[in-house]
């Protein structure tokens, strides 16, 4: 009976992985919690949304157990860093704000991390992951299309639309991720995938335009530059020096003229008030800069700026986990970049290297002004978990991807 159940689950693992990713993305939870006025009350609706995410976490955990032997074979040094980050998150909570709410938030963080680990364990290669992501992103875009009134969608003057999400930036960033995945599908796969990915890209681009998310728009040139640079280095190994010099020159121009560049985009160097938020959180970070305030902790005194949230993944990381958590995260980034450097010139892995490093750099850039780090739902954090693990694994193994 047990063996039959395991075989049945393995045979349907593709569907189970898709379901775990889709529900874990939080899109349906956003729909539920966006309708507090319906009969049943706020608490019941919020509980339903949390239970949906909990189902995704449990399903991911079950799939990891199902492929436990595969997990042990794919372990690398960076896997132990993930264990270290999770362990420190738990310790920080115990010595910080230890209460029911922070425990619930920690469980959500661990569950969201499990989704990324499941994606790493239960997939054979990057191409398969991109397929899963494409169908999940496609579904999210379709949900938003049906949720938004057609008169708004068809009006070019529409601005700041949010779709099913709480903020326009969330719609913009999901739209960008969909575009990023759709481009990968278009150039990697053939047949109906190529046609459907093209249509999906156009729709996602339109939603991004209507959301007017400046952060998401800035991610487009970053993704293009990094992905193309990776492909060029993969094909012409000696070109890394020229590309490196070009990046240094570009960074120098941005450093010295960033005020003028922001002015050209109609923005100020306060990042729409974010610098005031960061200043107040930094004062709190300095109080416990080594160990942090504990995962999920709230400031004891909520001011106007603090109630708006971190608006930076790095500020949130340091506030929650302190320098210890920040050091573990930095070590992960270093190992991931090292893994990319060692596989970028390996024949047959050009697509894998460009996709993985493209997302990695996007994630690093996105968290400067948005908070997608240590998340409890969504696709960015699970995909970051997957990318770091996969880069290390490709560096370790000679298996043809």
LODOLO-858761 format. One record per residue (C-alpha): residue number from 1; x, y, z; residue in one letter. Coordinates in Angstrom, 3 decimals, decimal comma, padded with zeros to 6 digits, always signed. Each point is the difference from the previous one (the first is absolute). Last residue first. Example, Ala and Ser with C-alpha at 12.3 -4.5 7.8 and 13.67 -1.06 7.14 Angstrom:
BEGIN
 resi        x        y        z resn
    2 +013,670 -001,060 +007,140    S
    1 -001,370 -003,440 +000,660    A
//
This chain:
BEGIN
 resi        x        y        z resn
  401 +021,822 +019,435 -018,036    X
  400 +002,751 -002,513 -000,667    X
  399 +001,198 -001,313 +003,362    X
  398 +003,533 +001,151 +000,813    X
  397 -000,937 +000,927 +003,565    X
  396 +001,299 +002,458 +002,551    X
  395 -000,253 +003,277 -001,910    X
  394 -003,461 -000,958 -001,176    X
  393 -000,919 -000,659 +003,650    X
  392 +001,294 +003,353 +001,221    X
  391 -001,942 +001,862 -002,680    X
  390 -003,070 -002,112 +000,764    X
  389 +000,027 +000,760 +003,732    X
  388 +000,327 +003,762 -000,485    X
  387 -002,640 +000,025 -002,739    X
  386 -002,502 -002,121 +001,941    X
  385 +000,074 +002,167 +003,129    X
  384 -000,326 +003,107 -002,179    X
  383 -002,961 -001,614 -001,756    X
  382 -001,668 -000,648 +003,349    X
  381 +000,578 +003,683 +000,969    X
  380 -001,237 +001,511 -003,277    X
  379 -003,083 -002,168 -000,428    X
  378 -002,324 +001,293 +002,697    X
  377 -000,667 -000,925 +003,616    X
  376 +001,598 +000,267 +003,446    X
  375 +002,916 +002,183 -001,043    X
  374 +003,536 -000,018 +001,410    X
  373 +000,971 +002,522 -002,700    X
  372 -002,473 +001,471 -002,471    X
  371 -000,094 +003,461 +001,589    X
  370 +000,321 +002,725 -002,600    X
  369 +002,483 +002,873 -000,455    X
  368 +003,387 -001,755 +000,036    X
  367 -001,708 -003,375 -000,110    X
  366 -000,609 +000,249 -003,745    X
  365 +003,721 +000,314 -000,790    X
  364 +001,006 -003,244 +001,754    X
  363 -003,006 -001,832 -001,444    X
  362 +000,748 +001,267 -003,511    X
  361 +003,650 -001,065 +000,398    X
  360 -001,053 -003,527 +000,984    X
  359 -002,651 -000,162 -002,729    X
  358 +002,524 +000,706 -002,736    X
  357 +002,584 -002,261 +001,659    X
  356 -002,383 -002,947 -000,204    X
  355 -001,326 +000,691 -003,491    X
  354 +003,431 +000,711 -001,506    X
  353 +001,728 -003,030 +001,558    X
  352 -002,809 -002,412 -000,870    X
  351 -000,241 +001,194 -003,596    X
  350 +003,771 -000,188 -000,550    X
  349 +000,244 -003,458 +001,579    X
  348 +000,746 -002,100 -003,086    X
  347 +003,690 +000,797 -000,043    X
  346 +001,417 +001,008 +003,377    X
  345 +001,211 +003,579 -000,120    X
  344 -002,683 +001,347 +002,336    X
  343 +000,361 -002,955 +002,349    X
  342 +002,908 +001,138 +002,197    X
  341 -000,994 +003,668 +000,134    X
  340 -003,597 -000,941 +000,832    X
  339 +001,102 -002,117 +002,967    X
  338 +002,198 +002,815 +001,287    X
  337 -002,954 +002,357 -000,267    X
  336 -002,109 -002,436 +002,064    X
  335 +002,796 -000,431 +002,552    X
  334 +000,325 +003,777 +000,443    X
  333 -003,772 +000,472 +000,243    X
  332 -000,292 -002,736 +002,624    X
  331 +002,857 +001,503 +002,036    X
  330 -001,803 +003,354 -000,075    X
  329 -003,150 -001,617 +001,402    X
  328 +001,952 -001,619 +002,836    X
  327 +001,676 +003,329 +000,788    X
  326 -003,351 +001,823 +000,015    X
  325 -001,446 -002,542 +002,414    X
  324 +002,885 +000,578 +002,414    X
  323 -000,047 +003,758 -000,600    X
  322 -003,568 +000,241 +001,254    X
  321 -002,736 -002,581 -000,573    X
  320 -003,247 +001,994 -000,009    X
  319 +001,165 +003,600 -000,383    X
  318 +002,947 -000,991 -002,196    X
  317 -002,155 -002,063 -002,370    X
  316 -002,777 +002,599 -000,067    X
  315 +002,436 +002,766 -000,911    X
  314 +001,463 -002,256 -002,692    X
  313 -003,420 -000,830 -001,449    X
  312 -000,841 +003,661 -000,345    X
  311 -003,396 +001,684 +000,311    X
  310 +000,232 -000,762 +003,734    X
  309 -003,640 +000,421 +000,962    X
  308 -002,328 +003,006 -000,229    X
  307 -000,666 -000,080 +003,758    X
  306 +003,588 +001,089 +000,613    X
  305 -000,462 +003,297 -001,844    X
  304 -002,965 +001,326 +001,975    X
  303 +001,379 -001,329 +003,280    X
  302 -000,622 -003,363 +001,666    X
  301 +001,615 -000,360 +003,424    X
  300 +000,974 -003,526 +000,959    X
  299 +001,260 -000,689 -003,518    X
  298 -001,421 -003,291 -001,349    X
  297 +001,897 -003,276 +000,067    X
  296 -000,629 -002,609 -002,713    X
  295 +003,450 -001,540 +000,326    X
  294 +001,902 +001,239 +003,030    X
  293 +001,178 +003,496 +000,973    X
  292 +003,441 -000,411 -001,556    X
  291 +002,942 -002,001 +001,337    X
  290 +002,943 +002,254 -000,870    X
  289 -001,626 +003,395 -000,588    X
  288 -002,208 -000,073 +003,053    X
  287 -000,522 +003,731 +000,752    X
  286 +001,536 +000,929 -003,356    X
  285 -002,902 -001,674 -001,784    X
  284 -002,462 +002,317 +001,755    X
  283 +001,770 +003,142 -001,247    X
  282 +000,220 -001,646 -003,419    X
  281 -003,771 -000,476 +000,033    X
  280 -000,529 +003,724 +000,424    X
  279 +002,479 +000,912 -002,746    X
  278 -001,373 -002,674 -002,355    X
  277 -003,528 +001,422 +000,211    X
  276 +001,243 +003,534 -000,703    X
  275 +002,024 -001,320 -002,958    X
  274 -003,139 -001,647 -001,370    X
  273 -001,794 +003,296 -000,581    X
  272 -000,545 -000,535 -003,721    X
  271 +003,574 -001,244 -000,542    X
  270 +001,388 +003,035 +001,876    X
  269 +002,285 +000,638 -002,994    X
  268 -002,902 +001,535 -001,902    X
  267 -001,892 -001,370 -002,980    X
  266 -001,134 +001,401 -003,363    X
  265 +002,094 -002,483 -001,964    X
  264 +002,386 +002,740 -001,147    X
  263 +000,214 +001,205 +003,604    X
  262 +001,090 -003,467 +001,101    X
  261 +002,835 +000,081 -002,519    X
  260 +001,041 +003,478 +001,162    X
  259 +000,222 -001,150 +003,621    X
  258 +001,828 -003,191 -001,064    X
  257 +002,739 +001,955 -001,733    X
  256 +003,149 -000,988 +001,915    X
  255 -000,979 -003,537 +000,958    X
  254 -001,894 -000,718 -003,238    X
  253 +002,997 +001,069 -002,112    X
  252 +002,372 -002,112 +002,101    X
  251 -002,297 -003,028 -000,197    X
  250 -000,051 +000,296 -003,808    X
  249 +003,801 +000,252 -000,145    X
  248 +000,375 -003,031 +002,301    X
  247 -002,526 -001,966 -002,048    X
  246 +001,836 +000,794 -003,247    X
  245 +003,309 -001,071 +001,573    X
  244 -001,549 -003,319 +001,024    X
  243 -001,476 -000,527 -003,458    X
  242 +003,408 +000,546 -001,590    X
  241 +001,668 -002,369 +002,482    X
  240 -002,730 -002,637 -000,297    X
  239 +000,473 -000,132 -003,795    X
  238 +002,687 -002,677 +000,343    X
  237 -002,623 -002,704 +000,478    X
  236 -001,790 +000,685 -003,311    X
  235 -003,123 -002,171 -000,106    X
  234 -000,688 -000,129 +003,731    X
  233 +001,232 +003,572 +000,472    X
  232 -002,456 +001,159 -002,681    X
  231 -002,903 -001,946 +001,543    X
  230 +000,751 +001,371 +003,469    X
  229 +000,232 +003,567 -001,326    X
  228 -003,330 -000,443 -001,814    X
  227 -001,671 -001,157 +003,226    X
  226 +001,545 +002,782 +002,084    X
  225 -000,843 +002,812 -002,430    X
  224 -003,553 -001,195 -000,727    X
  223 -000,854 -000,602 +003,665    X
  222 +001,318 +003,414 +001,051    X
  221 -001,750 +001,711 -002,937    X
  220 -003,350 -001,526 +001,110    X
  219 +000,482 +000,430 +003,768    X
  218 -000,355 +003,786 -000,268    X
  217 -003,551 -000,445 -001,260    X
  216 -000,824 -002,096 +003,060    X
  215 +001,257 +002,691 +002,356    X
  214 -001,924 +002,696 -001,910    X
  213 -003,296 -001,804 +000,476    X
  212 -002,412 +001,824 -002,296    X
  211 -002,569 -002,803 +000,520    X
  210 -001,427 +000,666 -003,464    X
  209 +003,378 -000,568 -001,683    X
  208 +000,625 -003,199 +001,962    X
  207 -003,450 -001,236 -000,966    X
  206 +000,830 +000,691 -003,659    X
  205 +003,333 -001,807 +000,263    X
  204 -001,737 -002,985 +001,591    X
  203 -002,441 -000,152 -002,911    X
  202 +002,810 +000,216 -002,569    X
  201 +002,112 -002,647 +001,755    X
  200 -002,983 -002,354 +000,282    X
  199 -000,622 +000,234 -003,746    X
  198 +003,635 -000,831 -000,760    X
  197 +000,054 -002,814 +002,570    X
  196 -003,082 -001,535 -001,600    X
  195 +001,537 -000,084 -003,474    X
  194 +003,342 -001,396 +001,173    X
  193 -001,602 -002,556 +002,300    X
  192 -002,343 -001,157 -002,752    X
  191 +002,914 -001,313 -002,029    X
  190 +003,547 +000,654 +001,174    X
  189 +001,910 +000,506 +003,208    X
  188 +003,153 +001,855 +001,066    X
  187 -000,305 +003,417 -001,626    X
  186 -003,684 +000,546 +000,760    X
  185 +000,160 -001,716 +003,390    X
  184 +002,788 +002,272 +001,219    X
  183 -001,883 +003,048 -001,284    X
  182 -003,153 -001,170 +001,799    X
  181 +001,910 -000,431 +003,281    X
  180 +001,271 +003,594 -000,010    X
  179 -003,372 +001,349 -001,173    X
  178 -001,805 -001,884 +002,784    X
  177 +002,505 +001,309 +002,535    X
  176 -000,648 +003,537 -001,257    X
  175 -003,761 -000,451 +000,332    X
  174 +000,443 -001,330 +003,535    X
  173 +002,091 +003,072 +000,774    X
  172 -002,514 +002,411 -001,482    X
  171 -002,939 -001,619 +001,776    X
  170 +001,902 +000,236 +003,280    X
  169 +001,032 +003,583 -000,728    X
  168 -003,650 +001,002 -000,462    X
  167 -000,738 -000,942 +003,591    X
  166 -002,445 -002,258 +001,810    X
  165 -000,201 -002,619 -002,742    X
  164 -002,921 -001,356 -002,027    X
  163 +000,584 +002,528 -002,799    X
  162 +001,855 +003,018 +001,352    X
  161 -000,530 +002,711 -002,615    X
  160 +002,145 +003,096 +000,458    X
  159 -000,988 +001,647 -003,280    X
  158 -002,643 -000,265 -002,687    X
  157 +000,607 +002,424 -002,893    X
  156 +000,414 -002,840 -002,503    X
  155 -003,543 -001,142 +000,728    X
  154 -000,558 -003,610 -001,099    X
  153 +000,815 -001,518 +003,373    X
  152 -002,118 +002,519 +001,891    X
  151 -003,069 -000,556 -002,199    X
  150 +000,593 -003,762 +000,307    X
  149 -000,384 +000,109 +003,793    X
  148 +002,872 -001,725 +001,761    X
  147 -000,610 -003,420 +001,610    X
  146 -000,190 -001,920 -003,283    X
  145 +003,385 +001,351 -001,154    X
  144 +001,474 -000,507 +003,463    X
  143 -000,948 -003,686 +000,043    X
  142 +001,434 -000,409 -003,525    X
  141 +003,296 +001,576 +001,101    X
  140 +000,196 -002,298 +003,025    X
  139 -000,723 -003,055 -002,168    X
  138 +002,745 +000,941 -002,475    X
  137 +002,410 +000,533 +002,894    X
  136 -000,748 -003,509 +001,298    X
  135 +000,206 -001,520 -003,485    X
  134 +003,318 +001,743 -000,697    X
  133 +001,459 -000,826 +003,382    X
  132 -000,631 -003,708 -000,497    X
  131 +001,581 +000,092 -003,452    X
  130 +002,976 +002,001 +001,299    X
  129 +000,511 -002,643 +002,670    X
  128 +000,058 -002,737 -002,650    X
  127 +002,583 +001,903 -002,021    X
  126 +002,151 +000,475 +003,095    X
  125 +000,461 -003,741 +000,472    X
  124 -001,348 -003,174 +001,574    X
  123 -002,575 +001,439 +002,379    X
  122 -001,210 -001,288 +003,381    X
  121 +002,947 +001,025 +002,190    X
  120 +000,522 +003,582 -001,188    X
  119 -003,687 +000,885 -000,216    X
  118 -000,543 -001,598 +003,391    X
  117 +002,757 +002,182 +001,468    X
  116 -001,712 +003,086 -001,409    X
  115 -003,338 -001,056 +001,455    X
  114 +001,710 -000,831 +003,299    X
  113 +001,183 +003,617 +000,242    X
  112 -003,630 +001,122 -000,190    X
  111 -000,850 -002,429 +002,793    X
  110 +002,859 +001,181 +002,209    X
  109 -001,082 +003,617 -000,490    X
  108 -003,632 -000,841 +000,758    X
  107 +000,993 -001,930 +003,134    X
  106 +002,030 +003,041 +001,076    X
  105 -002,990 +002,292 -000,498    X
  104 -002,192 -002,281 +002,124    X
  103 +002,679 -000,053 +002,729    X
  102 +000,244 +003,793 -000,157    X
  101 -003,759 +000,307 +000,537    X
  100 -000,159 -002,506 +002,860    X
   99 +002,802 +001,600 +002,004    X
   98 +003,784 +000,013 +000,329    X
   97 +001,265 +003,468 -000,859    X
   96 +003,773 -000,528 +000,118    X
   95 +001,988 -002,828 +001,614    X
   94 -002,359 -002,693 -001,316    X
   93 -000,510 +001,789 -003,317    X
   92 +003,726 +000,376 -000,583    X
   91 +000,513 -003,717 +000,728    X
   90 -002,591 -000,990 -002,627    X
   89 +001,466 +002,327 -002,632    X
   88 +003,488 -001,232 +000,940    X
   87 -001,036 -003,579 -000,739    X
   86 -001,544 +000,993 -003,340    X
   85 +003,115 +001,912 -001,036    X
   84 +002,286 -002,861 +001,090    X
   83 -002,096 -002,578 -001,875    X
   82 +000,280 +002,201 -003,059    X
   81 +003,740 +000,186 +000,504    X
   80 +000,055 -003,801 +000,208    X
   79 -001,644 -000,171 -003,418    X
   78 +002,648 +002,434 -001,296    X
   77 +002,665 -002,609 +000,637    X
   76 -001,749 -002,505 -002,278    X
   75 -002,885 -002,454 +000,254    X
   74 -001,257 -001,533 -003,244    X
   73 +000,397 -003,656 +000,993    X
   72 -001,761 +000,540 +003,334    X
   71 -002,911 +001,698 -001,756    X
   70 -000,312 -002,822 -002,519    X
   69 -000,302 -002,482 +002,866    X
   68 -002,695 +002,167 +001,584    X
   67 -002,141 +000,192 -003,149    X
   66 -003,313 -000,854 +001,704    X
   65 +001,126 +001,860 +003,108    X
   64 +000,534 +003,108 -002,124    X
   63 -003,435 -000,525 -001,586    X
   62 -001,619 -000,146 +003,432    X
   61 +001,695 +003,215 +001,086    X
   60 -001,225 +001,754 -003,140    X
   59 -003,555 -001,239 +000,614    X
   58 +000,151 +001,193 +003,602    X
   57 +001,206 +003,469 -001,045    X
   56 -002,682 +000,292 -002,699    X
   55 -002,682 -001,106 +002,455    X
   54 +001,275 +002,600 +002,485    X
   53 -000,374 +002,667 -002,709    X
   52 -003,643 -000,971 -000,467    X
   51 -000,464 -000,100 +003,781    X
   50 +001,313 +003,564 +000,245    X
   49 -002,570 +001,243 -002,530    X
   48 -002,782 -001,830 +001,817    X
   47 +001,085 +001,538 +003,304    X
   46 -000,022 +003,497 -001,543    X
   45 -003,536 -000,611 -001,249    X
   44 -001,188 -001,230 +003,384    X
   43 +001,630 +002,915 +001,825    X
   42 -001,435 +002,680 -002,313    X
   41 -003,605 -001,065 +000,224    X
   40 -002,205 -002,735 -001,378    X
   39 -002,079 +002,025 -002,426    X
   38 +002,057 +001,943 -002,518    X
   37 +001,536 +003,335 +000,937    X
   36 +003,503 -001,382 +000,477    X
   35 +000,425 -000,567 -003,736    X
   34 +003,715 +000,682 -000,595    X
   33 +000,901 -002,721 +002,480    X
   32 -001,511 -002,624 -002,282    X
   31 +001,493 +001,222 -003,277    X
   30 +003,418 +000,445 +001,611    X
   29 -000,185 -003,553 +001,369    X
   28 -000,766 -001,173 -003,536    X
   27 +003,138 +001,672 -001,350    X
   26 +002,149 -001,184 +002,902    X
   25 +002,735 -001,526 -002,164    X
   24 -000,210 -003,009 +002,326    X
   23 -003,301 -000,985 -001,620    X
   22 +001,612 -000,034 -003,443    X
   21 +003,287 -001,576 +001,068    X
   20 -001,595 -002,818 +002,008    X
   19 -002,519 -000,673 -002,773    X
   18 +002,737 -000,167 -002,656    X
   17 +002,120 -002,350 +002,129    X
   16 -003,029 -002,258 +000,550    X
   15 -000,815 -000,109 -003,709    X
   14 +003,542 -001,007 -000,927    X
   13 +000,132 -002,464 +002,916    X
   12 -002,898 -002,040 -001,358    X
   11 +002,013 -003,161 -000,742    X
   10 +001,983 +000,553 +003,195    X
    9 -003,189 +000,239 +002,045    X
    8 -001,365 -003,218 -001,512    X
    7 +003,293 -001,819 +000,563    X
    6 +000,061 +001,114 +003,649    X
    5 -003,626 -001,083 +000,501    X
    4 +000,704 -003,415 -001,547    X
    3 +003,064 -000,455 +002,225    X
    2 -002,078 +000,798 +003,107    X
    1 -002,779 -002,405 -000,983    X
//
